[in-house]
């Protein structure tokens, strides 16, 4: 019986060590690049024009900064400018590509 208690106590100790050491070892930082601005094509309506501009932003950002930065959901300062033109709607999009990186604390090296 005492062996089972010792094994249980050891497992609890290891679990608590793992749980407390994880977050203290990692830091998450957010970094942003300069804004990317794109113009879209002429599409039937504003939702389609915005969607097209968004896909162009992702492509342009990937080319300029790399795939890591081309995540629209992480971008800051998103701004659409749409207008009706002959044949439909066109939108421009300006957004600042941002990304989060997790790195280990320098005290661990």
Phi, psi and omega in degrees: 000321181293331177295319179296319179295318179296318179296317179297317180294322179294317179297319179295318179297317179294317180298318180290327177295316179295316182296324182274338183273334184303294185297330182290340183272342186242146176233135177254128179235149176249132178233148180230152176258177175294150182301151175246131180239133179225155173249142181262181178272186178265120181233166186301324183215172182297317179302318179292320180294321177294317179298319179295315179298321179298315180294324176294324178296315180300314179298313182295321180293320178298318179292316185285317188241345183107162186299326181304323185272352186271031179262102185299325182294337179268350184293151178246166176052046179287130180214120176261142170234111183245149175210150177279134178228171178300122179098357179150219183229144175233145180228143169253148179228133173236129179208150181261114179293130179227158178210156177249139178233137176255127179226158180284149178296142180293341180288348181271355184265000000 
